[in-house]
Amino acid sequence: MQFKNAHLVKQLTTIIGVGAALLLSATVSAHAYTDLGSNSHIQYVKVKRPLFTGQYTKIHGKKGQPIITPKGTILQVESTTYSGKGPSHALLSRGVISYQKQQRIYQPDNSYIKHYNTKYFSPYKLRLPVRTLALQAGKGFTNNKAGYYKPIFYITLDGYLQYYTTPRLKHYGAQNSWQSTKGVPAVDNPIWTIKPSVSEKIGTFKSKGNTSYVYYQKPIKGLAAKKVSAKYYRLTIKKGQTQNKIWHYGDEDTRLGIWTNYTVGGNPFYNLVEVSEAD
């Protein structure tokens, strides 16, 4: 009898131990997600499961119904709130997207979402380094009218190459990607919202070192792409050196220009990194 009781106690102990282990495992799993708000270096995240991320449908330019963002969507992290005492909140946007998609999405300025953690998002690094960079024809920032309104193109997060001709840029007053006749901050430059002269869907791309290769089906006048197959043209974009220059006005006023040089199909382009003034 004592043997049976001892055996029964051993079985119960084993069952209780397994149950406790399972409960502990479930508890750990439920809390194993990492809060992302403490990492200020995250620029983009990928959605891990469908959820509302702050965007709405756009109806006649106004806010419509909430949009459930699909799994796999890339979002730009605009800002975050992190206190270390509770879950972080984040202001997320669709980032630099195509003109046609902009017409369908309304983005509030302060639509912070809760639960900014690895349960719903994973940090994401753009696999095409030149994506979202405005590249303008020319050898660099000149700080004069001679450099204004040169053709600009950029590649959107949803996979379009958008090209803007000189007449289109002049019409909307977009002198470059930082300056415009509208007198607005660079983030509100017309270049990011006006209808492009040409929009071409990217078929595929690849990057190696400082060189990116972008493939699309129809040639774009102004970009020296090479026909490489019956289906695709290939545009070669090679990153060069970053430069800066300071211009002086009077005794104390200055303007700083910083830009990175590129060759696009063998022709000079540049990305304007910053234009700032001081006195």
C-alpha positions in Angstrom: 0.0 0.0 0.0 2.8 2.3 0.9 4.4 1.6 -2.5 1.2 2.4 -4.3 0.7 5.7 -2.4 4.3 6.6 -3.1 3.8 5.9 -6.8 0.6 7.9 -6.8 2.3 10.9 -5.2 5.1 10.7 -7.7 2.5 10.7 -10.6 0.7 13.7 -9.1 3.9 15.5 -8.6 4.9 14.9 -12.3 1.5 16.0 -13.5 1.6 19.2 -11.4 5.1 19.9 -12.6 4.2 19.5 -16.2 1.1 21.7 -15.8 3.2 24.4 -14.1 5.8 24.2 -16.8 3.1 24.6 -19.5 1.5 27.5 -17.6 4.9 29.2 -17.2 5.6 28.6 -20.9 2.3 30.2 -21.9 2.9 33.1 -19.6 6.4 33.7 -21.0 5.2 33.4 -24.6 2.4 35.9 -23.9 5.0 38.4 -22.6 7.9 37.6 -24.9 7.3 40.5 -27.3 9.8 43.4 -27.4 8.7 47.0 -27.1 10.1 48.9 -30.1 9.8 52.4 -28.7 13.1 52.3 -27.0 14.9 51.9 -30.4 15.1 55.4 -32.0 17.0 54.0 -35.0 14.1 52.2 -36.5 12.9 54.0 -39.6 10.6 51.4 -41.1 8.6 48.4 -39.8 6.9 45.5 -41.5 3.4 44.6 -40.4 3.3 41.0 -39.0 -0.5 40.7 -38.9 -3.5 42.7 -40.3 -4.4 45.6 -38.0 -5.3 49.3 -38.0 -2.2 51.5 -38.2 -3.6 55.0 -38.3 -4.7 55.4 -41.9 -8.2 55.9 -43.4 -9.8 55.9 -46.8 -9.8 59.3 -48.5 -13.1 60.5 -49.9 -13.0 63.8 -51.7 -9.9 64.7 -49.8 -11.4 64.0 -46.4 -11.1 61.2 -43.9 -13.3 58.1 -44.5 -13.3 54.7 -42.9 -10.4 53.1 -41.0 -8.1 50.9 -43.2 -6.9 47.5 -42.0 -3.3 47.4 -43.1 -2.4 44.0 -44.6 0.3 41.8 -43.3 3.7 42.5 -45.1 3.0 46.2 -45.6 6.1 48.4 -45.0 5.4 51.5 -42.9 7.5 54.5 -42.0 8.0 55.4 -38.4 7.3 59.1 -38.1 7.6 59.4 -34.3 7.2 57.4 -31.1 6.4 57.9 -27.4 8.4 55.9 -24.9 8.5 56.3 -21.2 9.9 52.9 -20.1 6.9 52.4 -17.8 4.2 51.3 -20.2 3.7 50.3 -23.9 5.1 52.6 -26.5 2.9 54.4 -29.0 3.9 55.2 -32.6 2.8 57.5 -35.4 3.2 55.4 -38.6 2.6 56.3 -42.2 2.7 54.7 -45.6 5.7 56.9 -46.3 6.7 57.8 -49.8 4.0 56.1 -51.8 2.8 56.5 -55.4 0.6 59.4 -56.5 -2.3 57.1 -57.3 -2.2 55.4 -53.9 -2.0 58.8 -52.2 -5.4 59.6 -53.7 -7.0 56.7 -51.7 -5.3 57.1 -48.3 -5.9 59.7 -45.7 -3.1 60.1 -43.1 -3.9 62.1 -39.9 -1.1 64.1 -38.3 -1.6 62.6 -34.8 -3.0 59.2 -35.2 -0.8 57.3 -32.8 -1.3 53.5 -32.5 -0.8 51.5 -29.3 1.2 48.3 -28.9 4.2 49.3 -30.9 6.0 46.0 -30.3 7.3 42.8 -32.1 3.9 41.1 -31.8 2.6 43.4 -34.5 5.7 44.8 -36.2 9.2 43.9 -37.1 12.0 46.4 -37.8 12.7 46.6 -41.6 15.6 47.9 -43.6 15.0 48.9 -47.2 16.5 46.3 -49.6 16.8 49.0 -52.3 19.0 51.7 -50.7 17.9 54.5 -53.2 14.2 53.9 -52.6 12.5 57.1 -51.4 15.5 59.3 -52.3 14.8 62.2 -54.6 17.5 62.2 -57.3 17.9 65.4 -59.3 19.8 65.9 -62.6 23.1 67.7 -62.1 26.5 67.6 -60.5 25.4 68.9 -57.1 23.6 71.7 -55.2 24.5 75.0 -56.8 22.6 77.4 -54.5 21.4 79.5 -57.5 18.7 79.5 -60.1 20.8 77.6 -62.6 20.3 74.4 -60.5 16.5 74.9 -60.0 13.8 72.7 -61.7 16.2 70.1 -63.1 14.4 66.8 -63.6 13.8 64.7 -60.5 12.8 61.1 -59.9 12.4 58.8 -57.0 11.2 55.2 -56.3 8.2 54.8 -53.9 7.7 52.3 -51.2 4.9 50.6 -53.2 7.2 50.1 -56.1 6.8 52.9 -58.7 9.5 55.1 -60.3 8.0 58.6 -60.5 9.7 61.0 -62.9 9.1 64.8 -62.9 10.1 67.0 -65.9 11.3 70.6 -65.7 8.0 72.0 -66.9 6.1 70.0 -64.2 8.4 71.1 -61.5 8.2 74.8 -62.5 4.4 74.6 -62.6 4.3 73.5 -59.0 7.3 75.6 -57.8 9.4 72.6 -56.8 12.9 74.0 -57.2 14.5 70.9 -55.7 13.6 68.4 -53.0 14.2 70.9 -50.2 13.3 74.3 -51.7 10.1 75.5 -53.3 8.3 78.8 -54.1 5.7 77.7 -51.5 8.0 78.5 -48.6 7.2 75.3 -46.8 9.4 72.8 -44.9 11.2 70.2 -46.9 8.8 67.5 -45.7 5.9 69.4 -47.3 7.7 70.0 -50.6 5.3 69.7 -53.5 7.6 67.0 -55.1 6.2 64.4 -52.7 2.5 65.0 -53.6 2.2 66.3 -57.2 1.3 64.0 -60.1 4.4 62.8 -61.8 5.1 63.3 -65.5 5.8 59.6 -65.8 5.0 56.7 -63.4 6.4 53.3 -64.2 5.9 50.1 -62.1 9.2 48.5 -61.0 9.4 44.9 -62.0 12.3 43.9 -60.0 15.6 45.2 -58.5 18.9 44.2 -57.0 21.7 46.0 -55.2 25.4 45.2 -54.9 27.7 47.5 -52.9 27.0 51.1 -53.9 25.2 50.1 -57.1 21.5 49.5 -57.5 19.8 48.0 -60.6 16.2 48.8 -61.2 14.1 47.0 -63.9 10.9 48.2 -65.6 9.1 47.6 -68.8 8.8 51.0 -70.6 11.7 53.5 -71.3 11.5 56.9 -69.6 12.7 59.9 -71.5 15.4 61.5 -69.5 16.7 58.3 -67.9 19.3 56.3 -69.7 18.1 52.8 -69.1 19.5 49.9 -71.1 17.2 47.3 -72.7 18.4 44.0 -71.3 15.6 41.6 -72.4 12.3 41.5 -74.3 10.5 42.5 -71.1 12.8 44.8 -69.2 14.9 48.0 -69.3 17.6 48.2 -66.6 18.5 51.5 -64.9 21.9 51.5 -63.1 22.2 53.8 -60.2 25.6 54.2 -58.6 26.2 56.1 -55.3 29.2 58.5 -55.1 30.6 60.7 -52.5 28.8 63.1 -50.1 29.8 66.7 -50.3 29.0 69.9 -48.6 29.5 73.6 -49.1 28.9 76.8 -47.1 27.8 80.1 -48.8 28.3 83.4 -47.0 26.0 86.3 -47.1 27.1 89.6 -45.7 29.0 89.4 -42.4 27.2 86.6 -40.6 24.5 84.9 -42.6 25.4 81.5 -44.1 23.7 78.7 -46.0 24.8 75.1 -45.8 24.2 72.6 -48.6 24.9 68.8 -48.2 24.3 66.4 -51.1 25.3 62.9 -52.3 26.4 62.4 -55.9 25.0 59.6 -58.0 25.4 58.4 -61.6 22.2 57.3 -63.2 22.7 55.5 -66.4 26.1 57.1 -66.6 24.7 60.6 -66.1 25.2 62.9 -63.1 22.4 63.2 -60.5 22.4 64.0 -56.8 20.4 63.6 -53.7 20.0 66.8 -51.6 20.5 65.8 -48.0 20.1 69.1 -46.3 19.8 72.9 -46.9 20.0 75.0 -43.8 20.7 78.6 -42.9 22.3 80.3 -39.9 23.0 83.8 -38.8 
